[in-house]
C-alpha cells in the first residue's frame, strides 16, 4: 500500500500448513513482509534476533520452547529489540492466554481468523492501536475480575494495582474503560469527543502510571481492579 511503511513479520508455529497459510495471506498485502518462519520457540528467538521483525505472530504450544517462554524472552525489559508479539490461539487456550497477558502479549488472534482479520491484526499490533481481535481479548480479560491472584499473574506488570494507579485523572479513567472494552484509539476519540492524538497522550500517561508495557496490560489492570465492566 503506497505511502505506508512495510511491516516486517515473523511467523512462529510448529504446524507447517498454518505457517504456509498465514504467509500466503500476509504476502499478498503490499505493506506487510513475512521475513522469516520458525517451527518452534527456540528458532523464533534466533530469527527474531537476526531479522528484527516489527511483529511476531506466535503460537502458544510449540516443541523445544513454547510460545509463552519465547514471549517472555522477547518482551524482557532490557531486550535489544522488542517486537510486538501477537499470540495465535484457539478458544481452548484460555488458561495459557491468561499467562500470556502477564508475559507481555500485545494481543491475540484465532488460528481460523480470515485473511482480512489476520492482516489487520498485524497492522494493529504494529501501530499499537488495537487489542487485536477485541472479542477474544475482552472475553479473556473479563475473567480477570474473578481470577484473583491466579498463579503466575499476581505480580505481572500491569495486572495488579501499583503505586500511581489511583492517580489516574477522570479523563484517563474514561479512556482506560473504553480501551478495556476493545475500542481503538479512533473509536475512543469519537466516544469522548477528543482527538486521536489526545487519546494517545492519555494512554502514554496511563502506561507510565501503571507500569504497563502495552494496551493489553492496561486493559488487564482495568478488569482486575474493577475499573472496567462496572455496568455488567
N, C-alpha and C positions, 0 to 999 in steps of 0.2 A: 504494500500500500504506500503510494508515493508520499513522502513527507514524514513518515513515521520511522523512528529508529528500529532496526531489526532486533528482535528479542531472541537471545540465544538460549536454547532449551536442552537440558539433559534428561533423558528418559531412563528410569530405573525400574525394571520389572523382570522377574525371573521367567515369565512366560513370553517366549519369542513372538507368538501371534499377537499378543497385546501390544508389545513394543512396536511391531511392524505396523499394526493398525493405527496406532497413535501417530507414528512417524509419517505415514501416508497422509493422514488428515492434516497435520500441522505443516508439513512441507508444501501443501497446496496454498498456504497463506503467504502473501507477499512480505509480511512484516514479522514472520516467525521462521527461525532456522534451527533445525534439530542438529546440534553439533556433536552429540555422542549418545550412545546407548549402553546401559550397563545391565548385566544379568543378576547382580547381587549387590549387597550393600558395600562390600569392600571395593568392588570395581567402581561403584558410583563415587566413592570418595576419591579414588585415584583419578577418575575422569573429571571430576569437579575441580580438582586441583590443577589439572593440565589445561582444561578448556575454559574454566571460569565462566560458567553459564549464568544468565540472569535468573532463570527459573529452573527448578528441578521438579519433575513430576515423579514422585517416589511411591512405590508400592510399599505396603507395611510388612507383609510376610514374604521374606526372601531368605535364601540359604546364606551360609557363612556369616553374614552380618545383616540383621533385619533392618527394615526401614526406620524404625524408631531409634536404634543406636546410630545409624547413619545420620539421621536428622539431628540428634543431639550433637554430633561432631560438627556438622555443617553450621549449626546455629550457636556454637560456643562463643562466649563473649569476645575472645581475642583472636578469632579466626581471621586469617589474612583476607579471605574472600567469603562473604556470607550471602549466598543466593537466596531468593525466596523459594521456600520448599512447600509444594502442594502435595498432600498425601492422596494417593489414588486408592480407593477403597470400595468396599461393599457394605450394605447395611448391617451385616452380622459382625462388623468390626468395631462396634461402638465402644467396647472397653479399651481397645487399642487406641481409638480416636481420643478418648479422654486423656490418655497418657501423651498422645501427640500434641494436644493443646499445651500441656505443661512443658513439652520439649521444644516448643517454638514453631510449630507448623503455621504457615501463613494462610492455610485454608484446606479444603477437602473437595474432591470430586469423585463421582461414582465411575467405576470402570465401564459401565454401559452408557455413559453420557454420550449424546450425539455429537457430531462434528462441530456444530456451531458453539455448543456449550464448552467443548474442550478448548477450542481456540480462544473463546472469551475468558476462560479460566486462566489461561496463560497471560493474556493481556492484563487482566485484572490483577494478577499477582505481581506482574512487572511494574504496574502503576501504583500498587499499594492502595487501590481504590475500591476493593471489594473483599468480602469474606470468602468469595468463591462458592458457588452452589449454596446460596444462603439457606435454602430449605434444609439442606443437610447439616450445615454448620449450626444453624439456630436450633434445630432439633437436638443436636448433640449438646450444645451449651445449656439448654434448658435443664438437662439432667444435673447440672452443677448446683441447682437450687436445693436438691435433696441428697447430693453426693456427700456433702460434709467433707471431712478430712479423709478422702479416699487415698489409699496407698499410692505414693508416687506423685500426688498432685498438691498436697497441702502447702509445700514450701516452694512451689514453682513460681517463677516471676509472673506477676500479673494475675494470678489466680487466687491470691489471698489479700486481705486488707494490709496496707502498708502505710508507713508514715507519709502524710501528704494526701492519702486517699480521701480524707474528709475535707480537704482544701479545694475540692472542685467547685468552681463557680456554678450558679444556677444554669447558666447557658451551657457550660461544659457538660453538666449532668444531662441536659436535654439532648445534646449531641451524642453522648455515650448511650443513652437509652435507645435512640434511633439506630445507631450503629449495631447495637446488640440484637436488634430485630432484623438485621440483614440489609439495611438500606445502604446504598452507595453514597459517596460524597455529594453527588449531584442531587440525589433524592433527599438527603438531609438538608441541603441548602434550600430546596424548594419548600420543604415542610416547615422550615423555620424562617423563611423569607430573608435569607442571608446569602452571601456569595460562596462559591465553592472554595475560594481562597481563604475565606474566614473559617469555613469548616476545617480545612487542613491545618490552619493555625491552632484552632481549638484542640484538634487531635494531637498535634505535636506537644502542646502543653500538657494534655492529659497523659500522654505516654511518659513524659518526664516525671509527673507527679506520682504515677502508679508504678514506675519502673517496668513498664510493659514493653516488650520487643516489637509488637505488631498489633494490628486491629483485632486479631483473634484473642489475644491476651487481654485487651481492653474489654472485649465482649464477655470473656470468661469471668473477669473480675466483676462485671456488672451483674451477671446472672448469679454468681456465687454469693455476692453480698446483698442481693435483693434490690439492687438499683433498677434492674430490668425485670419485666414481667409482673409488675405490681398490679396490672389491670386484669390478670387472669392467668 
